[in-house]
């Protein structure tokens, strides 16, 4: 049954994502370039300090909501009354409607992940597997032509990475339509921000595709599964634990994906292959 509580009130505290600095290049020239403006954001839940996130600060309120959801500290955003971000004190104050039960015990065990910017997961990832349900292959699948079109959209996407480097990007697609794109210093922050956006807009993940520039670790696979997204595309590769989790959950993972190249690691039953011509045949046609 849907909650009768309203959506949380959010500040709009986005801030400058890059900063100009002076450098000297290999030609001895002095010039200005842009670099990502990484900054700390300490999250307080009902006045209790929870965690400090290192972030660009593009959509900090959505990041905080997505973080709480993906950590399973809240089940719905309606449990939150407000998220107030104040960059003068580098803090996000979360006020819940009824508190978070056993928050001390639930956040006692911390796992430092492989995430860029060093992510943190509370509790045991594997213990959550039995609670996750994803659509079957008859409902959620992807054609090779859709995959290559998605990659072309991302190739043309204007980005901080293109201007300043040193960030990861994540995107949510419905088919080839880009719904949301966000960059942050860590891919885990970017996926949390998308999770917060989905929750605030009541968007489900069953018919969606998730794209990331970062590697597919167990953390990224688990968070996508918690968002209900069964298909993930990465410009990077996959770790052994990420592969194992995706296999257990019945997810489809694509890695090393750029231009028309990709590797499908798991979930072949969701993938409608449209094979490229053999390289020899391409050379013959060109001749």
N, C-alpha and C positions, 0 to 999 in steps of 0.2 A: 504493500500500500504506500502511495506517495506521501511524503511528509507535507503537513499543512503549514509548516514554518516557511517564512519568506526566505529569499536568497540573502546571503550576508551583505552588509554594507562594506564597500571597499573604497579606500582612497585611490587616487590616481597619481602615484608618486614615481612615475618613470623619470629617468634622469639621463644625462649625457652618456652615451655608450662608448664614446672614444675620447681620447685626450691627445692634443698635439704636443709633440716633443721635437727637439732638435737632434739631428744625428749627423755623423760624418760617414760618407759611403766609401766604397773602394777606390773611387776616383779623387778622394780628398775633398769632395764638395760638402759643404754644410747646407742642410735643408731641413724642412719640417716634414714630419710624417705623423700619421695617426696610429695610436695603439689602443687596444681595448681598455676600458676604464674599470678594471676589476675592483670590487669593494666588498667589505664584509656587511652582512645583514644578520643581526642576532634576533632569533625568533623567540618571543615570550608567549606562552599559552596560559591564559588566566593568571598572568603575573609570574608564572614559573618559567625560568629560562630553559629552553629546549635544545637549541642548536644554533651555531653560526654558519650561515651559508655564504660562500664566496660567489658573487654574481656580478653581472653587468648592470642589472637593475632595469631591464627593459619593461617587465611586467611583474614587479615584485609581489604584488598581492596574489596574482594567479600562481606564481611560483610557490608561495607559502601554502595556499590551498591545495595545490597538487602534491606538495611534499607531505602534508598531513594525510591526504587520501592514499598516496602510494605507500606510506608507512603504516597504513591501516590504523591510524590513531583516530580517524573519523571515518564513518561509512558514507556520509553524504555532506555536501557543503551546507545544507540547511541546519546542521548541528552547530554551525559557526554563526555568531551574531554579527561580528565585524572583524575586519583586518585593517589595521592602521599602520602605515609605513611612514617613518620620519627619518629622512636621510641625515638630518642634523645630528641625531644620536645613533644613526645606523642600526635602527631597530624596527622590528615588526611586532606590533601588539595584537595578539589574537584573543578575542573574547568569545567564548562558547556560550551556548544557551543553558547547558546543564552540566558543564564540566566534562572531563574525559576520565572515565572510570579506570582506576589502577594505573594512572599514567606513570607513576614512579617505577612500578614493577615492569611495565611494558617497555620502558625506555632504558632499563638498567643495562641490558646487553646491547653493545654496539659493535657492529662489524664495519671496519674501514674497508671500503671497496676500492676497485681499480679505477674508479672514475677520475677523469681529469678535474682538477680542483679538489680532489679527494672527497668522494662521497661517503656517506654514512648510512647504514641500514640498521634499524632497530629490530632485534629478535632474530628468528630463524626463518630464512627464505623458504627452505624445503618444507617446513611445517605448514605453509600456506597453500601448497599445491592442490590438496584435496578440495579446497574451497573455490577454486577457479573453474569456470565453465566457459568454453569458447564455442562459437558456431561450428557446425560440421562443414566438411568440404563441399557439400552441395549448396551451402548458403554463401560461404565466403571463399572466393577463389580469384585468381588473377591470370590474365592472358599475357603472353610475352610482349605483344604489341602495346599493351597498357603499361607494362613495366618500362619499356624503352621510351615511351612518351612521357612517363613520370620523370625519368632520368633527364630527359631533355628540358622539362620544366625547371628542374633543379639547376641544371647547367646554366640557364638563362637568368636565374633568380639573383637580384641585386642583394649583396650581403656585406656584412662587416668583415667576414673572412677575406673577401676579395680585396677590400680596402686596407685592412689592418692585420689580417691573420690572427692566429692564436685563440680562436674560438671554435666551438662546435655548433652545428645547426641541426635542428630537428623539424620535421614537417608532418602534417596530417593531410592525407588525401582521401577523396571519395572518387574512385576511378582515377582519372587524370586531372581532376579539379583540385587545386591546392586550396585547402580550407584555412590552414594556420601554419605560419613559419616563425620560428623563434631561434635566436642564437644566444649562447651564454658561454662562460668560460669552461663549463663542464657539460657534457651531454646529459648527465642525470638531471641537472637544473633545467635544461631545455625540455626534456620529456615531462618533468613535473609541471612546468608552466603550461604545456599543452593539456595535461591532465586537468589542471585547474580550469582552463578555458572550456574544455569539454563539459565539465561538471556544471559550470556557471550557465552554459547554454543548453543543458539537457541533451547533449549529443552522445549517442552510443557509438561503440567501436566495431560492431559486428560487420559492417560493410565498408570499413575504412582500411587504409593502408598507412603504415607509419614508416617514415624515412629518417635516417640519421647519418651524419657524416662520421660518427664514432663507431668503434668496434662494438660487436654484440656480445657483451658480457652477461653473466647471469642476472645482474641487477637490471640491465636494460630489457632483457627478455621478460623478466618477472613484472616489471612496471608496465610494459606493453600489454601483457596478459591481464593485469589488474584493470587496465583501461578497456579491456574487452576487444583489443585489436589483434587479430590472429595472423597478420602478414606484416613482416618487417623487412625493409630494404636498407642496406648499409653500403656506404662508399668504402667501408673498411672490412675487416674480417670478423671471425667469430672465435670465441674461446671454447675450450672443451666443455666447461660447465654451462655456458650459454647454449651450446649445441645439445647437451644432455637435457636441460630444462625444456627447450623448445620441442624436443622429441617427445618427452613425457606429456607435454601440454597439447600436442598436436598442432603446433604452430609452423608456419612456413617462413624460413629465413633465406634472404638473398644477401650475399656479400660480394665485395670487390666489384661493386656495381657502378659503372660509369660508361657513358656513351651507349654502345650496344653490347657491352661486355658485362657478364655477371656470373656468379656461381650460386646455384640453388643448393643449400646445405641440408634442409629438412623440409618435410611437408610437401613432398612431390605431388601428392594427391590433390592439392589445391592449385596446382600450376598447369595451365594449358600451354604447353610448349609449341612454339612456332619457329622451328630451328632455322638458323641462318644458313645460307649456302656454304658448302665447304670452301676453305680458303683457296684450294686449287681451282675450283669452279669459278670463283670470283676473278682470279688472275686470267683464266681463259676468256671470260666475258670481256675483261678490260682489253685483252689483246685483240 
